[in-house]
């Protein structure tokens, strides 16, 4: 079977967009009527504060209306939804999108393509991040016999080449002693296509970003094989803007960032309601959205451009370069936190120093608009055992990585009187082997032991 190189695939998509949209200007209109085009990924729910949730709340439109009263301009926002970051980059370099949001690896491709095509872009803020890398997960079919990454040798693995999930897959395989190019058959597929392929059995595993792994696990269509947090490398999503647009319309960019800050505050202060809004806009189950975006969820939302995220971005360059997706990328020139710093003012230093909230055990009961926290997974299990018919969702943090997961999808280990949850079977087995006398148990057994 002939395999098309990753670089060729991305280049073809880019050329196609340039041909159909060459010479456009997204900030269309005359001096008194301006249309701002925002590219986002509705179902990549770690970008919601710059996309789905922001659009639902109407904060950007409100900020622009206020700005319009000050400068006498009528502003209109055009939202364009995509499944991945690659088409957003293609549209930006064609001058068809002004502001976009995407994951860390696509951001680097955005920077590289912008420079290459003389349409430079800047990274101006962050949406959701996880300092350990838990936003990306490798999953298999529920009945799969694959027990570890090493078992993927010679297998079909679906991912979106050039995405953050692809980066996680490459790094994870390398750590496991496998060559990502030679030891697996990598299928370059959109997340929805890969999900279908996993269910059909035409791929053995799927490496994807939020919310696909959590969605498939929630639906009982997949189980986690590898938790991206095992890499212990930060991963994040961010906002990028065309440099010419930022220079020509700085007040519009400020309005967007102010709106993003307000959307972030809403999400952090009203996590359940935010999850419900995103679920309504995307048709994702609210329980899945809350897994990632809830209080103490897998993602932390903070628009500030933290140094550790910039450092991680620099490390990502070598992965993309080895895959021939980019050459050298000047990350320092690409990252520009001056606009978000300007909008935040004195508060920016505080945001830079803020740390993410540790995940905790939580239960979401049917009919309630808030969740109930518990001090330990065992305490959660005891509560769930007594309220089985009333539980909408129960979440627990992985005993090793801290990654939040569904209590009924976790792999449980009984260690004496302690019950410890793990996202993957391999992590649970590793713990059991290191702790003589402990053993993996079913969720039903864990509930019984805790009650």
FENSULMO-V55695 format. One line per field, one symbol per residue. ss: DSSP state (@ for helix, = for strand, . for the rest). phi: phi as a letter, one per 40 degrees, with the letter a starting at -180 (. if undefined). Layout:
# FENSULMO-V55695
ss = ???
phi = ???
This chain:
# FENSULMO-V55695
ss = .....@@@@@@@@@@@@@@@@......=....========....@@@@@@.@@@@@@.@@@@@@@@@@@@@..========....@@@@@@@@.....=====@@@@@@@@@@@@@....==========.....=====........@@@@...====....@@@@@@@@@@@@.........====..@@@@@@@@@@....=====..@@@@@@@....=====@@@@...========@@@@@@.@@@@@@@@@@@@@@@@@@@@.@@@@@@@@@@@@...@@@@@@@@......==.....@@@@@@@@@@@@@@@@........@@@@=..@@@@@@@..@@@@@@@.......=====......===..@@@@@@@@@@.@@@=======......===....=====..=====..@@@@@@@@@@....===.@@@@@@@@.
phi = .cbccdcccccccccdccccbcgcbccchccbbbbbbbcabdccccbccbadcdcccgccccccccccccbgbcbbbbcbbbcacdccccccccgbbcbabacccdcccdccccccbfbdbbcbabbbaacchccbabbbcdccccbacdccdgccbcabdgccccccdcccccccgbcccbcbbcbcbcdcccccccccgcbcabbacdbccccccccgbabcbacdcccfbdbababbbcccccccbccccccccccccccccccccbcccccccccccbgccdccdcdcbccgccbbbaccccdcccccccccdccccccgcaccbccccccacdccccccgcccccccccbccccbcabbccgbbabbcbcadcccdcccdcbdcbccabbbcdcbcgccacccbccbbcbgccbbcbcbccccccccccbdgcacbcccccccccc
